[in-house]
Amino acid sequence: MSKDELSLCGLGAVRARFERDPASIRRLYFDHETGRKIGVMCKSLAAARKIYRCVEPAELEKISGTLHHGGIVAVVAAAILRTPAPADLRAWAAQGTPLLLLDRIGNAHNLGAIARTAAFFGVAHLVLPAHPGAALPNEAAHRVAEGGLEHLTVWRVPALAAFCRALTAAGYAVIGAAAHETPHTARSSGPSGPRPVALVLGNEEHGLAPEVAAACTRLVTIPGSGRVESLNVSAAAAVLMRELLVRRPGRPAPHPAG
């Protein structure tokens, strides 16, 4: 596999990629059981004269580099992460588009879990910093996201603090998640005001970098029982996305259960 390629594992992730961008699938490998579920994909690849093949589980493990291949592996063109232009920020702000920013989330599994939650809630844009400690949407992230990354546009910015300030200038409320309350934090109590929200989540161990926290317009914490110090970042992301990005005027209300 070349450097510009990525292996997507699991039927959910592969189906989501096929539905979004079938042309990006270069090769497809699957076991016998999964092969009975992907007739449309195989026909499409056959028409495009691309490789699709039923192989043994050991071969799938070799191709994907993991035991957790889910019976199917698609080799796809790796995405090139772009940097938003000032015009993008102005357009997002005018449209009230919610944004999710991750400050050096280092674990690809956490990145995948957060991406899955973001897609579930309809958050369309995810911003990552160009930092050596920041996880990128690799094979592991795609596997955990189970197709969620196919519904997000992932951006990469040189410096997250500077980007937060640019968002504020564009009209965003930039809300950072803090693990501990300080004189400058408030407990999360829903969105404040009509401005669109950019939610910033920090590193699993160290939280927000000081310069990123200083660039936020507001810091919030999630109130808990105090029996454990904090939530896992992916769990915190779900709570805060629901509270700050979804429960906003003009956005769809949740469907009643049952």
C-alpha positions as CSV (number, residue, x, y, z in Angstrom):
1,M,0.0,0.0,0.0
2,S,1.4,3.4,-1.0
3,K,1.7,6.5,1.3
4,D,-1.3,8.2,-0.3
5,E,-3.5,5.2,0.6
6,L,-5.6,4.3,3.6
7,S,-7.2,1.0,4.7
8,L,-10.8,1.3,5.8
9,C,-12.1,-1.6,7.8
10,G,-15.6,-2.7,8.8
11,L,-18.8,-2.8,6.7
12,G,-20.1,0.4,8.2
13,A,-17.0,2.5,7.3
14,V,-16.7,0.9,3.9
15,R,-20.4,1.4,3.1
16,A,-20.3,5.0,4.2
17,R,-17.2,5.7,2.0
18,F,-18.9,4.0,-1.0
19,E,-22.1,6.0,-0.6
20,R,-20.1,9.3,-0.3
21,D,-17.3,8.8,-2.8
22,P,-17.3,5.4,-4.6
23,A,-14.5,6.6,-7.0
24,S,-12.1,6.9,-4.1
25,I,-12.1,3.1,-3.5
26,R,-9.1,1.7,-5.3
27,R,-9.3,-2.0,-4.1
28,L,-11.7,-4.0,-2.1
29,Y,-11.1,-7.2,-0.2
30,F,-13.7,-9.2,1.8
31,D,-14.4,-12.6,3.4
32,H,-17.1,-15.0,2.1
33,E,-19.8,-14.0,4.5
34,T,-19.4,-10.2,3.9
35,G,-19.2,-10.8,0.2
36,R,-22.9,-11.7,0.2
37,K,-23.8,-8.2,1.5
38,I,-21.9,-6.0,-1.0
39,G,-23.1,-7.0,-4.4
40,V,-23.7,-3.3,-5.4
41,M,-20.2,-2.4,-4.5
42,C,-18.7,-5.3,-6.4
43,K,-20.7,-4.4,-9.5
44,S,-19.5,-0.8,-9.3
45,L,-15.9,-1.8,-8.9
46,A,-16.2,-4.2,-11.8
47,A,-17.6,-1.5,-14.0
48,A,-14.7,0.7,-13.1
49,R,-12.2,-2.1,-13.8
50,K,-11.0,-2.1,-10.2
51,I,-9.8,-5.0,-8.0
52,Y,-12.3,-6.6,-5.7
53,R,-11.6,-10.0,-4.2
54,C,-12.9,-12.5,-1.7
55,V,-10.0,-13.6,0.5
56,E,-9.3,-15.6,3.7
57,P,-9.4,-13.8,7.1
58,A,-5.6,-14.1,7.4
59,E,-5.2,-12.2,4.2
60,L,-7.6,-9.5,5.4
61,E,-5.5,-9.2,8.5
62,K,-2.3,-8.8,6.5
63,I,-3.9,-6.2,4.2
64,S,-5.4,-4.1,7.0
65,G,-2.7,-4.7,9.6
66,T,-5.2,-5.5,12.3
67,L,-7.3,-8.3,13.6
68,H,-10.3,-6.0,13.8
69,H,-11.0,-5.8,10.0
70,G,-14.6,-6.7,10.3
71,G,-14.6,-8.9,7.3
72,I,-13.9,-6.2,4.7
73,V,-11.1,-3.8,3.8
74,A,-11.3,-1.0,1.3
75,V,-8.0,0.6,0.1
76,V,-8.9,4.2,-0.6
77,A,-7.2,7.4,-1.5
78,A,-6.1,9.2,1.7
79,A,-7.7,12.6,2.2
80,I,-5.6,15.7,2.0
81,L,-6.5,18.0,5.0
82,R,-6.9,21.6,4.0
83,T,-6.8,24.8,6.0
84,P,-10.0,26.9,6.1
85,A,-9.8,30.3,4.3
86,P,-11.0,33.5,6.0
87,A,-14.0,33.4,3.5
88,D,-14.9,29.9,4.9
89,L,-15.0,31.3,8.5
90,R,-17.3,34.2,7.4
91,A,-19.6,31.9,5.5
92,W,-19.8,29.5,8.4
93,A,-20.6,32.3,10.9
94,A,-23.3,33.7,8.6
95,Q,-24.9,30.3,8.3
96,G,-24.7,29.6,12.0
97,T,-22.6,26.5,11.4
98,P,-21.4,24.7,14.6
99,L,-17.7,23.7,14.6
100,L,-15.7,21.2,16.6
101,L,-12.1,21.9,17.4
102,L,-9.7,19.3,18.9
103,D,-6.6,20.5,20.7
104,R,-4.0,17.8,20.4
105,I,-6.3,14.8,21.0
106,G,-3.6,12.2,20.8
107,N,-5.4,8.8,20.7
108,A,-6.8,7.9,17.3
109,H,-9.5,5.8,18.9
110,N,-10.7,8.9,20.8
111,L,-10.6,10.8,17.6
112,G,-12.8,8.2,15.9
113,A,-15.3,8.1,18.8
114,I,-15.6,11.8,18.8
115,A,-16.1,11.9,15.0
116,R,-18.8,9.3,15.2
117,T,-20.6,11.4,17.8
118,A,-20.2,14.5,15.8
119,A,-21.7,12.8,12.7
120,F,-24.6,11.5,14.9
121,F,-25.4,15.1,16.0
122,G,-25.0,16.5,12.5
123,V,-21.8,18.5,13.2
124,A,-20.2,18.8,9.8
125,H,-16.8,20.4,10.4
126,L,-13.9,19.1,12.5
127,V,-10.7,21.1,13.0
128,L,-7.4,19.7,14.0
129,P,-4.1,21.4,14.7
130,A,-0.9,20.8,12.8
131,H,0.8,19.5,16.0
132,P,3.0,16.3,16.1
133,G,1.0,15.1,19.1
134,A,-2.4,15.4,17.4
135,A,-4.0,12.2,16.1
136,L,-5.0,12.3,12.4
137,P,-7.9,10.4,10.7
138,N,-5.9,7.2,10.2
139,E,-7.1,3.6,9.9
140,A,-7.8,3.2,13.6
141,A,-9.8,6.4,13.7
142,H,-11.9,5.4,10.7
143,R,-12.5,1.9,12.2
144,V,-13.8,3.4,15.5
145,A,-15.8,6.1,13.8
146,E,-17.7,3.4,11.9
147,G,-18.4,5.7,8.9
148,G,-18.7,8.9,11.0
149,L,-15.6,10.4,9.4
150,E,-17.3,10.2,6.0
151,H,-19.9,12.7,7.1
152,L,-17.3,15.3,8.3
153,T,-15.0,17.7,6.6
154,V,-11.7,17.5,8.5
155,W,-9.6,20.6,8.4
156,R,-6.1,21.2,9.7
157,V,-4.8,24.6,10.9
158,P,-1.2,25.7,11.7
159,A,-2.0,27.1,15.2
160,L,-5.2,26.4,17.0
161,A,-5.0,29.5,19.3
162,A,-4.7,31.8,16.3
163,F,-7.6,30.0,14.6
164,C,-9.8,30.5,17.7
165,R,-9.1,34.2,17.6
166,A,-10.0,34.3,13.9
167,L,-13.3,32.5,14.7
168,T,-14.1,35.1,17.4
169,A,-13.4,37.9,15.0
170,A,-15.7,36.2,12.5
171,G,-18.5,36.2,15.0
172,Y,-18.2,32.8,16.8
173,A,-18.5,32.0,20.5
174,V,-15.4,29.9,21.1
175,I,-16.2,27.7,24.0
176,G,-13.4,25.6,25.6
177,A,-13.9,22.5,27.7
178,A,-12.0,22.7,31.0
179,A,-11.5,19.7,33.2
180,H,-11.5,21.8,36.4
181,E,-13.4,24.9,37.5
182,T,-11.4,28.1,37.9
183,P,-12.6,31.6,38.5
184,H,-12.8,32.0,34.7
185,T,-15.0,28.8,34.0
186,A,-18.7,28.3,34.2
187,R,-20.6,25.1,34.5
188,S,-22.1,24.1,31.1
189,S,-25.7,25.3,31.0
190,G,-26.5,25.4,27.3
191,P,-25.7,27.9,24.6
192,S,-25.5,31.6,25.5
193,G,-26.6,34.2,23.0
194,P,-27.3,34.0,19.2
195,R,-23.7,33.5,18.1
196,P,-22.7,30.3,16.4
197,V,-20.6,28.0,18.6
198,A,-17.1,26.5,18.1
199,L,-16.5,23.9,20.8
200,V,-12.9,23.2,21.7
201,L,-11.8,20.0,23.4
202,G,-8.4,19.5,24.9
203,N,-5.8,16.8,25.1
204,E,-6.7,13.6,27.1
205,E,-4.1,14.2,29.8
206,H,-3.2,17.9,29.8
207,G,-6.5,19.5,28.6
208,L,-6.4,22.7,26.7
209,A,-3.1,24.3,26.0
210,P,-2.8,27.6,28.0
211,E,-2.7,29.7,24.8
212,V,-5.8,27.9,23.4
213,A,-7.7,28.3,26.6
214,A,-6.8,32.0,26.6
215,A,-8.1,32.4,23.1
216,C,-11.5,31.0,24.0
217,T,-14.4,33.4,24.7
218,R,-15.7,31.1,27.4
219,L,-14.6,28.0,29.3
220,V,-17.0,25.5,30.7
221,T,-16.9,22.4,32.8
222,I,-19.3,19.4,33.1
223,P,-20.8,19.2,36.6
224,G,-20.4,15.7,38.1
225,S,-20.7,13.9,41.4
226,G,-17.0,14.4,42.2
227,R,-16.5,10.7,42.7
228,V,-14.2,10.5,39.7
229,E,-12.1,13.4,38.5
230,S,-13.3,13.7,34.9
231,L,-14.9,12.0,31.9
232,N,-13.0,10.4,29.1
233,V,-12.7,13.0,26.3
234,S,-15.0,11.2,23.9
235,A,-17.7,11.0,26.6
236,A,-17.2,14.7,27.4
237,A,-17.4,15.5,23.7
238,A,-20.8,13.8,23.5
239,V,-22.2,15.7,26.5
240,L,-20.9,19.1,25.3
241,M,-21.9,18.6,21.7
242,R,-25.4,17.8,22.8
243,E,-25.5,20.7,25.2
244,L,-23.7,23.4,23.2
245,L,-24.0,22.6,19.5
246,V,-27.3,20.8,19.2
247,R,-29.6,22.6,21.7
248,R,-29.7,25.9,19.7
249,P,-32.5,28.0,18.3
250,G,-33.4,26.9,14.8
251,R,-31.8,23.5,15.1
252,P,-34.0,20.3,15.0
253,A,-35.4,19.2,18.4
254,P,-34.7,15.6,19.4
255,H,-37.3,13.0,18.4
256,P,-39.4,11.6,21.2
257,A,-38.4,8.1,22.2
258,G,-40.8,5.1,21.5
